[in-house]
Amino acid sequence: MKPQIFTPFAKAQALGLLLGFATALWTTLATEVGVRIFLIAGALAWLGWEFILGPRAPSHAATPRALAYAALTGFAFPWIGFGLAALAAYLRP
C-alpha cells in the first residue's frame, strides 16, 4: 500500500483548520455558547465547502496566493461554527 502524500494546499488548509479550531473552541468555551452546535456547524461548513467550492479550489498549486487561500479557508470553518452557535445562543428563549 502506497503511503498517503498530502499536497502543500492540503497541509496549509490543515494548519489553518488547526489554528482556527483552537481559537474558536477557546472562544466558544469562554463565552459559554453551545459546544455541540459549534462542532456540528463547523463540520457542516467544511463539508459544504468541500462539495460546493472544493472542486474549483487551486489544490494543485503551491503558490503563496493558493496557500494563503487554503490557510484562510481552513481558519474560517470553525469560526462559521462559532458564529452559528453564538446565533443559536442569542436566539434561545
N, CA, C and O atoms as a printed pandas DataFrame, in Angstrom:
     atom_number atom_name residue_name chain_id  residue_number  x_coord  y_coord  z_coord
0              1         N          MET        A               1    0.841   -1.176    0.000
1              2        CA          MET        A               1    0.000    0.000    0.000
2              3         C          MET        A               1    0.890    1.245    0.000
3              4         O          MET        A               1    1.841    1.346    0.775
4              5         N          LYS        A               2    0.566    2.170   -0.868
5              6        CA          LYS        A               2    1.336    3.398   -1.013
6              7         C          LYS        A               2    0.960    4.386    0.093
7              8         O          LYS        A               2   -0.227    4.579    0.356
8              9         N          PRO        A               3    1.941    5.018    0.747
9             10        CA          PRO        A               3    1.604    5.987    1.800
10            11         C          PRO        A               3    0.935    7.232    1.209
11            12         O          PRO        A               3    1.243    7.665    0.098
12            13         N          GLN        A               4    0.014    7.785    1.989
13            14        CA          GLN        A               4   -0.704    8.981    1.550
14            15         C          GLN        A               4    0.230   10.187    1.612
15            16         O          GLN        A               4    0.874   10.429    2.632
16            17         N          ILE        A               5    0.299   10.933    0.526
17            18        CA          ILE        A               5    1.123   12.137    0.458
18            19         C          ILE        A               5    0.185   13.316    0.259
19            20         O          ILE        A               5   -0.558   13.372   -0.721
20            21         N          PHE        A               6    0.225   14.252    1.187
21            22        CA          PHE        A               6   -0.640   15.415    1.113
22            23         C          PHE        A               6    0.045   16.537    0.341
23            24         O          PHE        A               6    1.258   16.726    0.430
24            25         N          THR        A               7   -0.755   17.270   -0.411
25            26        CA          THR        A               7   -0.242   18.389   -1.183
26            27         C          THR        A               7    0.040   19.561   -0.240
27            28         O          THR        A               7   -0.467   19.586    0.881
28            29         N          PRO        A               8    0.842   20.528   -0.684
29            30        CA          PRO        A               8    1.048   21.733    0.139
30            31         C          PRO        A               8   -0.256   22.472    0.432
31            32         O          PRO        A               8   -0.399   23.066    1.501
32            33         N          PHE        A               9   -1.199   22.444   -0.494
33            34        CA          PHE        A               9   -2.500   23.080   -0.283
34            35         C          PHE        A               9   -3.229   22.412    0.881
35            36         O          PHE        A               9   -3.780   23.095    1.743
36            37         N          ALA        A              10   -3.232   21.075    0.907
37            38        CA          ALA        A              10   -3.902   20.349    1.988
38            39         C          ALA        A              10   -3.206   20.593    3.327
39            40         O          ALA        A              10   -3.870   20.699    4.358
40            41         N          LYS        A              11   -1.894   20.683    3.319
41            42        CA          LYS        A              11   -1.164   20.947    4.561
42            43         C          LYS        A              11   -1.459   22.352    5.082
43            44         O          LYS        A              11   -1.607   22.542    6.289
44            45         N          ALA        A              12   -1.547   23.340    4.184
45            46        CA          ALA        A              12   -1.858   24.711    4.595
46            47         C          ALA        A              12   -3.285   24.797    5.120
47            48         O          ALA        A              12   -3.555   25.507    6.089
48            49         N          GLN        A              13   -4.192   24.077    4.482
49            50        CA          GLN        A              13   -5.573   24.086    4.955
50            51         C          GLN        A              13   -5.687   23.388    6.312
51            52         O          GLN        A              13   -6.457   23.826    7.166
52            53         N          ALA        A              14   -4.947   22.334    6.514
53            54        CA          ALA        A              14   -4.950   21.651    7.810
54            55         C          ALA        A              14   -4.372   22.548    8.904
55            56         O          ALA        A              14   -4.871   22.550   10.029
56            57         N          LEU        A              15   -3.336   23.300    8.587
57            58        CA          LEU        A              15   -2.766   24.229    9.566
58            59         C          LEU        A              15   -3.773   25.319    9.927
59            60         O          LEU        A              15   -3.947   25.637   11.104
60            61         N          GLY        A              16   -4.430   25.887    8.930
61            62        CA          GLY        A              16   -5.460   26.890    9.184
62            63         C          GLY        A              16   -6.617   26.315    9.981
63            64         O          GLY        A              16   -7.158   26.981   10.863
64            65         N          LEU        A              17   -7.001   25.075    9.674
65            66        CA          LEU        A              17   -8.077   24.424   10.409
66            67         C          LEU        A              17   -7.690   24.184   11.856
67            68         O          LEU        A              17   -8.515   24.359   12.752
68            69         N          LEU        A              18   -6.472   23.794   12.094
69            70        CA          LEU        A              18   -5.997   23.570   13.458
70            71         C          LEU        A              18   -5.989   24.863   14.265
71            72         O          LEU        A              18   -6.478   24.894   15.395
72            73         N          LEU        A              19   -5.444   25.915   13.697
73            74        CA          LEU        A              19   -5.406   27.204   14.396
74            75         C          LEU        A              19   -6.805   27.790   14.590
75            76         O          LEU        A              19   -7.124   28.315   15.657
76            77         N          GLY        A              20   -7.624   27.698   13.565
77            78        CA          GLY        A              20   -8.985   28.205   13.672
78            79         C          GLY        A              20   -9.805   27.422   14.684
79            80         O          GLY        A              20  -10.581   28.007   15.440
80            81         N          PHE        A              21   -9.640   26.103   14.705
81            82        CA          PHE        A              21  -10.382   25.288   15.663
82            83         C          PHE        A              21   -9.963   25.603   17.090
83            84         O          PHE        A              21  -10.807   25.714   17.978
84            85         N          ALA        A              22   -8.667   25.747   17.310
85            86        CA          ALA        A              22   -8.182   26.032   18.663
86            87         C          ALA        A              22   -8.708   27.370   19.162
87            88         O          ALA        A              22   -9.175   27.461   20.297
88            89         N          THR        A              23   -8.643   28.393   18.350
89            90        CA          THR        A              23   -9.091   29.711   18.792
90            91         C          THR        A              23  -10.616   29.783   18.903
91            92         O          THR        A              23  -11.139   30.396   19.833
92            93         N          ALA        A              24  -11.327   29.165   17.968
93            94        CA          ALA        A              24  -12.788   29.189   18.023
94            95         C          ALA        A              24  -13.304   28.349   19.195
95            96         O          ALA        A              24  -14.288   28.728   19.832
96            97         N          LEU        A              25  -12.664   27.226   19.489
97            98        CA          LEU        A              25  -13.077   26.418   20.631
98            99         C          LEU        A              25  -12.829   27.170   21.930
99           100         O          LEU        A              25  -13.663   27.137   22.835
100          101         N          TRP        A              26  -11.702   27.841   22.027
101          102        CA          TRP        A              26  -11.413   28.635   23.220
102          103         C          TRP        A              26  -12.464   29.729   23.401
103          104         O          TRP        A              26  -12.940   29.964   24.511
104          105         N          THR        A              27  -12.817   30.386   22.316
105          106        CA          THR        A              27  -13.828   31.436   22.386
106          107         C          THR        A              27  -15.197   30.847   22.716
107          108         O          THR        A              27  -15.963   31.446   23.470
108          109         N          THR        A              28  -15.507   29.691   22.163
109          110        CA          THR        A              28  -16.778   29.027   22.458
110          111         C          THR        A              28  -16.887   28.694   23.934
111          112         O          THR        A              28  -17.929   28.920   24.549
112          113         N          LEU        A              29  -15.836   28.167   24.496
113          114        CA          LEU        A              29  -15.848   27.819   25.918
114          115         C          LEU        A              29  -15.852   29.059   26.800
115          116         O          LEU        A              29  -16.477   29.058   27.860
116          117         N          ALA        A              30  -15.170   30.107   26.384
117          118        CA          ALA        A              30  -15.114   31.331   27.186
118          119         C          ALA        A              30  -16.448   32.068   27.199
119          120         O          ALA        A              30  -16.808   32.678   28.206
120          121         N          THR        A              31  -17.176   32.018   26.099
121          122        CA          THR        A              31  -18.458   32.715   26.022
122          123         C          THR        A              31  -19.632   31.816   26.391
123          124         O          THR        A              31  -20.771   32.281   26.434
124          125         N          GLU        A              32  -19.380   30.564   26.653
125          126        CA          GLU        A              32  -20.379   29.584   27.087
126          127         C          GLU        A              32  -21.527   29.420   26.099
127          128         O          GLU        A              32  -22.686   29.316   26.502
128          129         N          VAL        A              33  -21.209   29.397   24.811
129          130        CA          VAL        A              33  -22.215   29.044   23.816
130          131         C          VAL        A              33  -22.149   27.537   23.611
131          132         O          VAL        A              33  -21.247   26.883   24.134
132          133         N          GLY        A              34  -23.088   26.978   22.861
133          134        CA          GLY        A              34  -23.180   25.530   22.709
134          135         C          GLY        A              34  -22.013   24.920   21.961
135          136         O          GLY        A              34  -21.758   25.254   20.804
136          137         N          VAL        A              35  -21.308   24.024   22.629
137          138        CA          VAL        A              35  -20.150   23.362   22.005
138          139         C          VAL        A              35  -20.613   22.395   20.926
139          140         O          VAL        A              35  -19.971   22.286   19.881
140          141         N          ARG        A              36  -21.711   21.694   21.159
141          142        CA          ARG        A              36  -22.202   20.743   20.153
142          143         C          ARG        A              36  -22.617   21.463   18.877
143          144         O          ARG        A              36  -22.311   21.008   17.775
144          145         N          ILE        A              37  -23.312   22.583   19.025
145          146        CA          ILE        A              37  -23.711   23.352   17.843
146          147         C          ILE        A              37  -22.472   23.862   17.118
147          148         O          ILE        A              37  -22.420   23.855   15.888
148          149         N          PHE        A              38  -21.476   24.304   17.878
149          150        CA          PHE        A              38  -20.217   24.772   17.286
150          151         C          PHE        A              38  -19.561   23.666   16.464
151          152         O          PHE        A              38  -19.139   23.904   15.332
152          153         N          LEU        A              39  -19.472   22.467   17.020
153          154        CA          LEU        A              39  -18.814   21.359   16.318
154          155         C          LEU        A              39  -19.598   20.938   15.075
155          156         O          LEU        A              39  -19.014   20.713   14.014
156          157         N          ILE        A              40  -20.908   20.833   15.208
157          158        CA          ILE        A              40  -21.732   20.408   14.069
158          159         C          ILE        A              40  -21.715   21.464   12.968
159          160         O          ILE        A              40  -21.562   21.122   11.795
160          161         N          ALA        A              41  -21.867   22.727   13.319
161          162        CA          ALA        A              41  -21.887   23.789   12.305
162          163         C          ALA        A              41  -20.531   23.938   11.630
163          164         O          ALA        A              41  -20.467   24.173   10.423
164          165         N          GLY        A              42  -19.443   23.805   12.390
165          166        CA          GLY        A              42  -18.115   23.859   11.788
166          167         C          GLY        A              42  -17.876   22.714   10.821
167          168         O          GLY        A              42  -17.300   22.908    9.750
168          169         N          ALA        A              43  -18.318   21.516   11.198
169          170        CA          ALA        A              43  -18.177   20.364   10.302
170          171         C          ALA        A              43  -19.027   20.526    9.051
171          172         O          ALA        A              43  -18.592   20.171    7.955
172          173         N          LEU        A              44  -20.229   21.056    9.203
173          174        CA          LEU        A              44  -21.082   21.292    8.035
174          175         C          LEU        A              44  -20.511   22.374    7.121
175          176         O          LEU        A              44  -20.637   22.286    5.899
176          177         N          ALA        A              45  -19.891   23.379    7.700
177          178        CA          ALA        A              45  -19.249   24.412    6.878
178          179         C          ALA        A              45  -18.109   23.810    6.068
179          180         O          ALA        A              45  -17.940   24.127    4.891
180          181         N          TRP        A              46  -17.335   22.948    6.699
181          182        CA          TRP        A              46  -16.229   22.303    5.986
182          183         C          TRP        A              46  -16.745   21.390    4.887
183          184         O          TRP        A              46  -16.237   21.430    3.767
184          185         N          LEU        A              47  -17.744   20.568    5.185
185          186        CA          LEU        A              47  -18.301   19.669    4.167
186          187         C          LEU        A              47  -18.944   20.449    3.030
187          188         O          LEU        A              47  -18.801   20.082    1.864
188          189         N          GLY        A              48  -19.651   21.524    3.363
189          190        CA          GLY        A              48  -20.243   22.346    2.314
190          191         C          GLY        A              48  -19.200   22.937    1.391
191          192         O          GLY        A              48  -19.386   22.982    0.175
192          193         N          TRP        A              49  -18.087   23.396    1.980
193          194        CA          TRP        A              49  -17.018   23.940    1.156
194          195         C          TRP        A              49  -16.423   22.849    0.264
195          196         O          TRP        A              49  -16.136   23.090   -0.908
196          197         N          GLU        A              50  -16.240   21.664    0.814
197          198        CA          GLU        A              50  -15.647   20.577    0.035
198          199         C          GLU        A              50  -16.503   20.209   -1.169
199          200         O          GLU        A              50  -15.969   19.910   -2.237
200          201         N          PHE        A              51  -17.818   20.227   -1.014
201          202        CA          PHE        A              51  -18.688   19.830   -2.115
202          203         C          PHE        A              51  -19.020   20.970   -3.061
203          204         O          PHE        A              51  -19.208   20.737   -4.255
204          205         N          ILE        A              52  -19.097   22.200   -2.561
205          206        CA          ILE        A              52  -19.510   23.315   -3.405
206          207         C          ILE        A              52  -18.305   24.029   -4.019
207          208         O          ILE        A              52  -18.227   24.178   -5.239
208          209         N          LEU        A              53  -17.364   24.471   -3.174
209          210        CA          LEU        A              53  -16.232   25.248   -3.672
210          211         C          LEU        A              53  -14.944   24.440   -3.807
211          212         O          LEU        A              53  -14.019   24.870   -4.497
212          213         N          GLY        A              54  -14.872   23.309   -3.178
213          214        CA          GLY        A              54  -13.657   22.495   -3.199
214          215         C          GLY        A              54  -13.199   22.069   -4.586
215          216         O          GLY        A              54  -12.002   22.127   -4.869
216          217         N          PRO        A              55  -14.112   21.641   -5.466
217          218        CA          PRO        A              55  -13.664   21.242   -6.808
218          219         C          PRO        A              55  -13.019   22.368   -7.609
219          220         O          PRO        A              55  -12.219   22.105   -8.508
220          221         N          ARG        A              56  -13.360   23.629   -7.293
221          222        CA          ARG        A              56  -12.777   24.762   -8.020
222          223         C          ARG        A              56  -11.571   25.358   -7.315
223          224         O          ARG        A              56  -10.977   26.315   -7.811
224          225         N          ALA        A              57  -11.199   24.808   -6.166
225          226        CA          ALA        A              57  -10.060   25.343   -5.401
226          227         C          ALA        A              57   -8.752   25.010   -6.120
227          228         O          ALA        A              57   -8.650   23.979   -6.785
228          229         N          PRO        A              58   -7.761   25.877   -5.985
229          230        CA          PRO        A              58   -6.468   25.621   -6.639
230          231         C          PRO        A              58   -5.614   24.643   -5.823
231          232         O          PRO        A              58   -4.502   24.974   -5.413
232          233         N          SER        A              59   -6.144   23.440   -5.591
233          234        CA          SER        A              59   -5.470   22.484   -4.714
234          235         C          SER        A              59   -4.205   21.893   -5.333
235          236         O          SER        A              59   -3.413   21.266   -4.629
236          237         N          HIS        A              60   -4.008   22.079   -6.607
237          238        CA          HIS        A              60   -2.788   21.583   -7.259
238          239         C          HIS        A              60   -1.650   22.609   -7.213
239          240         O          HIS        A              60   -0.492   22.271   -7.454
240          241         N          ALA        A              61   -1.987   23.853   -6.904
241          242        CA          ALA        A              61   -0.995   24.931   -6.924
242          243         C          ALA        A              61   -0.301   25.056   -5.572
243          244         O          ALA        A              61   -0.880   24.759   -4.528
244          245         N          ALA        A              62    0.943   25.498   -5.615
245          246        CA          ALA        A              62    1.722   25.730   -4.397
246          247         C          ALA        A              62    2.221   27.173   -4.349
247          248         O          ALA        A              62    3.259   27.461   -3.754
248          249         N          THR        A              63    1.476   28.067   -4.978
249          250        CA          THR        A              63    1.853   29.481   -4.974
250          251         C          THR        A              63    1.483   30.093   -3.622
251          252         O          THR        A              63    0.630   29.558   -2.914
252          253         N          PRO        A              64    2.112   31.201   -3.263
253          254        CA          PRO        A              64    1.739   31.844   -1.989
254          255         C          PRO        A              64    0.267   32.228   -1.927
255          256         O          PRO        A              64   -0.346   32.147   -0.863
256          257         N          ARG        A              65   -0.300   32.639   -3.035
257          258        CA          ARG        A              65   -1.714   33.005   -3.055
258          259         C          ARG        A              65   -2.606   31.796   -2.782
259          260         O          ARG        A              65   -3.569   31.899   -2.022
260          261         N          ALA        A              66   -2.299   30.660   -3.391
261          262        CA          ALA        A              66   -3.093   29.451   -3.178
262          263         C          ALA        A              66   -2.943   28.940   -1.751
263          264         O          ALA        A              66   -3.916   28.477   -1.156
264          265         N          LEU        A              67   -1.738   29.017   -1.196
265          266        CA          LEU        A              67   -1.524   28.561    0.171
266          267         C          LEU        A              67   -2.205   29.487    1.174
267          268         O          LEU        A              67   -2.716   29.021    2.192
268          269         N          ALA        A              68   -2.220   30.786    0.902
269          270        CA          ALA        A              68   -2.940   31.717    1.776
270          271         C          ALA        A              68   -4.442   31.451    1.703
271          272         O          ALA        A              68   -5.135   31.499    2.720
272          273         N          TYR        A              69   -4.939   31.172    0.506
273          274        CA          TYR        A              69   -6.350   30.828    0.339
274          275         C          TYR        A              69   -6.688   29.577    1.138
275          276         O          TYR        A              69   -7.728   29.521    1.794
276          277         N          ALA        A              70   -5.831   28.588    1.089
277          278        CA          ALA        A              70   -6.057   27.347    1.824
278          279         C          ALA        A              70   -6.054   27.589    3.328
279          280         O          ALA        A              70   -6.933   27.100    4.039
280          281         N          ALA        A              71   -5.083   28.330    3.809
281          282        CA          ALA        A              71   -4.990   28.580    5.244
282          283         C          ALA        A              71   -6.171   29.415    5.738
283          284         O          ALA        A              71   -6.701   29.149    6.817
284          285         N          LEU        A              72   -6.585   30.405    4.977
285          286        CA          LEU        A              72   -7.708   31.249    5.396
286          287         C          LEU        A              72   -9.041   30.510    5.357
287          288         O          LEU        A              72   -9.879   30.704    6.237
288          289         N          THR        A              73   -9.247   29.670    4.352
289          290        CA          THR        A              73  -10.486   28.897    4.340
290          291         C          THR        A              73  -10.487   27.879    5.474
291          292         O          THR        A              73  -11.524   27.662    6.101
292          293         N          GLY        A              74   -9.360   27.260    5.745
293          294        CA          GLY        A              74   -9.287   26.333    6.875
294          295         C          GLY        A              74   -9.537   27.037    8.193
295          296         O          GLY        A              74  -10.184   26.483    9.082
296          297         N          PHE        A              75   -9.035   28.248    8.327
297          298        CA          PHE        A              75   -9.226   29.023    9.545
298          299         C          PHE        A              75  -10.688   29.454    9.705
299          300         O          PHE        A              75  -11.164   29.606   10.830
300          301         N          ALA        A              76  -11.397   29.650    8.599
301          302        CA          ALA        A              76  -12.768   30.174    8.649
302          303         C          ALA        A              76  -13.805   29.138    9.050
303          304         O          ALA        A              76  -14.816   29.504    9.649
304          305         N          PHE        A              77  -13.600   27.860    8.747
305          306        CA          PHE        A              77  -14.625   26.852    9.020
306          307         C          PHE        A              77  -15.042   26.813   10.486
307          308         O          PHE        A              77  -16.242   26.861   10.758
308          309         N          PRO        A              78  -14.123   26.728   11.443
309          310        CA          PRO        A              78  -14.555   26.714   12.838
310          311         C          PRO        A              78  -15.224   28.011   13.273
311          312         O          PRO        A              78  -16.105   27.993   14.133
312          313         N          TRP        A              79  -14.821   29.124   12.698
313          314        CA          TRP        A              79  -15.431   30.396   13.077
314          315         C          TRP        A              79  -16.843   30.512   12.539
315          316         O          TRP        A              79  -17.671   31.199   13.137
316          317         N          ILE        A              80  -17.138   29.867   11.438
317          318        CA          ILE        A              80  -18.519   29.797   10.965
318          319         C          ILE        A              80  -19.340   29.000   11.974
319          320         O          ILE        A              80  -20.470   29.369   12.295
320          321         N          GLY        A              81  -18.766   27.910   12.470
321          322        CA          GLY        A              81  -19.434   27.130   13.508
322          323         C          GLY        A              81  -19.662   27.936   14.769
323          324         O          GLY        A              81  -20.724   27.840   15.384
324          325         N          PHE        A              82  -18.673   28.733   15.166
325          326        CA          PHE        A              82  -18.849   29.590   16.341
326          327         C          PHE        A              82  -19.938   30.628   16.104
327          328         O          PHE        A              82  -20.756   30.890   16.985
328          329         N          GLY        A              83  -19.946   31.211   14.925
329          330        CA          GLY        A              83  -20.960   32.216   14.618
330          331         C          GLY        A              83  -22.369   31.641   14.695
331          332         O          GLY        A              83  -23.274   32.286   15.224
332          333         N          LEU        A              84  -22.559   30.442   14.174
333          334        CA          LEU        A              84  -23.881   29.831   14.239
334          335         C          LEU        A              84  -24.237   29.424   15.667
335          336         O          LEU        A              84  -25.399   29.520   16.063
336          337         N          ALA        A              85  -23.250   28.970   16.445
337          338        CA          ALA        A              85  -23.507   28.628   17.848
338          339         C          ALA        A              85  -23.849   29.878   18.647
339          340         O          ALA        A              85  -24.729   29.838   19.506
340          341         N          ALA        A              86  -23.176   30.971   18.381
341          342        CA          ALA        A              86  -23.489   32.223   19.067
342          343         C          ALA        A              86  -24.862   32.739   18.666
343          344         O          ALA        A              86  -25.600   33.265   19.499
344          345         N          LEU        A              87  -25.204   32.589   17.398
345          346        CA          LEU        A              87  -26.532   32.993   16.947
346          347         C          LEU        A              87  -27.613   32.147   17.613
347          348         O          LEU        A              87  -28.647   32.674   18.025
348          349         N          ALA        A              88  -27.383   30.850   17.721
349          350        CA          ALA        A              88  -28.348   29.972   18.402
350          351         C          ALA        A              88  -28.474   30.329   19.878
351          352         O          ALA        A              88  -29.573   30.292   20.432
352          353         N          ALA        A              89  -27.365   30.672   20.515
353          354        CA          ALA        A              89  -27.418   31.065   21.924
354          355         C          ALA        A              89  -28.151   32.395   22.084
355          356         O          ALA        A              89  -28.861   32.600   23.068
356          357         N          TYR        A              90  -27.981   33.284   21.133
357          358        CA          TYR        A              90  -28.662   34.579   21.182
358          359         C          TYR        A              90  -30.175   34.415   20.986
359          360         O          TYR        A              90  -30.968   35.101   21.631
360          361         N          LEU        A              91  -30.563   33.509   20.098
361          362        CA          LEU        A              91  -31.978   33.315   19.791
362          363         C          LEU        A              91  -32.688   32.410   20.791
363          364         O          LEU        A              91  -33.910   32.266   20.741
364          365         N          ARG        A              92  -31.937   31.806   21.690
365          366        CA          ARG        A              92  -32.535   30.928   22.689
366          367         C          ARG        A              92  -33.433   31.733   23.608
367          368         O          ARG        A              92  -33.054   32.821   24.042
368          369         N          PRO        A              93  -34.644   31.208   23.920
369          370        CA          PRO        A              93  -35.557   31.977   24.781
370          371         C          PRO        A              93  -35.076   32.085   26.219
371          372         O          PRO        A              93  -35.743   32.702   27.049
